[in-house]
């Protein structure tokens, strides 16, 4: 598992499974403590917001997803390859904020 430490993390992603009607390029969701699944498409990005500031982001398989910090509570998810991985966001005290299952797939036909 790859570990990355940052005061702010940004994650870019395609579309959110819970918000299928929102455009992937501008989709945003606030993630609260607990587990969820996010479906992303290659070539798209999504901003992910968490309920409180994070201190550590763990990626199960960095060949599937990457991220960039956008602030203390925001990540930009960047799909880099097809597959499934997990993304765990932890606060500065070591308490898990959220544990997401990330699925990256090819973009469908237009």
Secondary structure, DSSP 8 states (H G I E B T S, - for coil): -EEEE-SS-----S--TT-TTS-TTT-EEEE-SSEEEEEEETT-EEEEEESS--SEEEES-TTTEEEEEEETTEEEEEE-SSEEEEEEEE-TTS-EEEEEEEEEE-----
